Amino acid sequence: MRSVHDRPDLVLTVVTGNLKLNALLKLAVFDLGGYVDTEIGAFASDDQHRLALVAVAQKRAQAKHGTIFTRSNTVIIGDSLEDVRTGLEGGAAVVAVASGKTQVTTLREAGADVLLGTLENVQELHYAIASVVQLRL
């Protein structure tokens, strides 16, 4: 997460079906809170409809950074079918990571733009993000 956070051309936040307090606690457990801008994130406490959360985060990011965020420059990185659906239907490209319970073939069939087996290879992650954004331009 640090490698993405350290790139000045990327804005890192959280879009999750968790309530904000729960999400912040989860980030703290893994010492990840300092790598994401939770002010511009979106949580179940913002809207119960998970697909709406992408737009919430995009609007907050636009207000803070003065850049319009759309599918062309928004990427969801997730490991579940719900993450893929949230990104695709909510207005973002999707980099799916088969690190959870969902298999690569299932994530592919769901429509993920890019598939990764893990997040261990930092260069592969950066390439995946860049390639998805380029696909959407």
Disulfide bonds with the S-S distance in Angstrom:
none
